[in-house]
Amino acid sequence: MRKEYLFTPGPTPIPSKVAAVQTEDLVYHRRKDYHEIYERIVGNLRPFFGTEQPIILITGSGTAAMEAAVANVVSPGDRVIVVRSGFFGDRWADICKAFGGMVRSVDVEWGRAVNPRLIEQRLEEEGGKNTRAVFCTFVDTSTGTVHDIEAIGEVVKNYDALLVVDAVSGVGCMEFRADEWGVDVALSASQKGFMSPPGISVIALSADAWRVCEHTKNHRYYFDLTRYRENYDRFEPPYTPAINTVRAFDVALQAMNEEGPKQVFARHERVARAARSAVSALGLSVFPMNPADVLTVFKPPDEIAAAELRDHIYKKYGVFFAGGQGQLKGKVIRIGHMGAVTSIDILGALGALEMGLADLGYDGRQGQGLTTALEVLRNE
Ligand SMILES: Cc1ncc(COP(=O)(O)O)c(C=O)c1O
């Protein structure tokens, strides 16, 4: 008997009641039934995004919302500041360039969180007023680092620039307060912390960002957010949405609100602490200096290749971990624990890691990872 376990940082496991709704009959998206679903989703997303602004659903993965963000606030020739601290910071830079933005980077060593003073410095160098937006990432999933968006917001609010945050990873699992932190554009996707199938991205804009949007001169049609805004007040999308994926998202969000945002955050914090302490107890090093609670990125032992360890664990135990991306390819292993992940699940994942290491001859401290994780999980 073989079971498969997905411990990747997106997509993430989907509860069966979320998966089940996808097989139900479709509802028509220009009728009250769908409007009610959309409205409920927006209401249930609010505590996770920390916003009272309109929340728009777009059919597409997280990158669709990233492209929508750029296409709607950046005009060709606009100066933008991009925090590049991982694979997804680089993606911001690529998209901004593709839409004609004049990219000024704040380069951060992978694994470290950006110091907001560097952003301030860059804004000053650019003459402050001449920057359209600052682009950054909440949790860069490639390094497992969480950035202090609140502190970045404190800096950016002193300038006439929008703050745009890729929160594809982290939102839904860790506290995020778009309005309070001064985030003008916040975006995420269904397949990570929201324990839903891939295919829906979510974007929320502040009043300032909507104003910029109206005057942006850039090519856009499907991603023109003003079209999504037109019938938003009655919760009608401009184009045919992925209806049953949206319904699955709705069921997942209801479950998350029943558990309660604070409880959801606490569960992620606990599971993450268990994973990090287990990895350390095994004598391995957690890669990021400022780790997020949604995934654990660590270096395998020097004598075992990351790909070999991941392949072995998957083939023998059915547990799938992600590998490194960009400059970390082949150098790290990423265990996702976002969304529908419990204490019991993480114990299974850590058990598979320990067995895999032992199988490949790692003369580590067999059992110490699990013992440490159990201490964290049992004592709460
Ligand atoms: C931080 C971050 N941003 C953006 C993306 C891109 O999202 P998608 O693959 O849904 O387009 C991901 C996906 O891994 C991500 O982790």
The ligand as an SDF file (V2000), in Angstrom:
LIG
                    3D

 16 16  0  0  0  0  0  0  0  0999 V2000
    6.4120   34.0070   -2.9420 C   0  0  0  0  0  0  0  0  0  0  0  0
    5.8380   33.5160   -4.2270 C   0  0  0  0  0  0  0  0  0  0  0  0
    5.4920   34.4000   -5.1530 N   0  0  0  0  0  0  0  0  0  0  0  0
    4.9640   34.0320   -6.3230 C   0  0  0  0  0  0  0  0  0  0  0  0
    4.7710   32.7130   -6.6170 C   0  0  0  0  0  0  0  0  0  0  0  0
    4.2220   32.3460   -7.9430 C   0  0  0  0  0  0  0  0  0  0  0  0
    3.0100   31.7760   -7.8150 O   0  0  0  0  0  0  0  0  0  0  0  0
    2.4010   30.7950   -8.9240 P   0  0  0  0  0  0  0  0  0  0  0  0
    3.3080   29.6430   -9.0620 O   0  0  0  0  0  0  0  0  0  0  0  0
    1.0840   30.4930   -8.2760 O   0  0  0  0  0  0  0  0  0  0  0  0
    2.2500   31.5950  -10.1640 O   0  0  0  0  0  0  0  0  0  0  0  0
    5.1040   31.7280   -5.6890 C   0  0  0  0  0  0  0  0  0  0  0  0
    4.9290   30.3020   -5.9880 C   0  0  0  0  0  0  0  0  0  0  0  0
    5.6660   29.4580   -5.5790 O   0  0  0  0  0  0  0  0  0  0  0  0
    5.6450   32.1540   -4.4560 C   0  0  0  0  0  0  0  0  0  0  0  0
    5.9960   31.2590   -3.5360 O   0  0  0  0  0  0  0  0  0  0  0  0
  1  2  1  0
  2  3  1  0
  2 15  2  0
  3  4  2  0
  4  5  1  0
  5  6  1  0
  5 12  2  0
  6  7  1  0
  7  8  1  0
  8  9  2  0
  8 10  1  0
  8 11  1  0
 12 13  1  0
 12 15  1  0
 13 14  2  0
 15 16  1  0
M  END
$$$$
